[in-house]
Amino acid sequence: MSITSINNIYMAVLSTLTKENKIALATMLLNSATGPEGAKEPLTLNTRFSGDWGEGESADRVAEDLRNDRKFTREVETW
């Protein structure tokens, strides 16, 4: 299916909405792209995932922790 046909289907669905519903949908789309109301800083990958990957830790420390947590179950035969 081409982008043009997908856009035509999307526009056909949107044409059935009331003006109020279109405005509500546009507001939701805008908020999903810019972040929730009252956000202190723009949402980026860093702000969306802060705290999940060792907040306050150096990249080397996080990498070391990940390496130490690896568990290998496969055994490689030597020649």
CORLIN-V737787 format. One line per field, one symbol per residue. psi: psi as a letter, one per 40 degrees, with the letter a starting at -180 (. if undefined). Layout:
psi = ???
This chain:
psi = hiddddddddddddeeiidddddddddddddddeiiiehdiihiddddehddffheiiddddddddddehhhehhhhi.
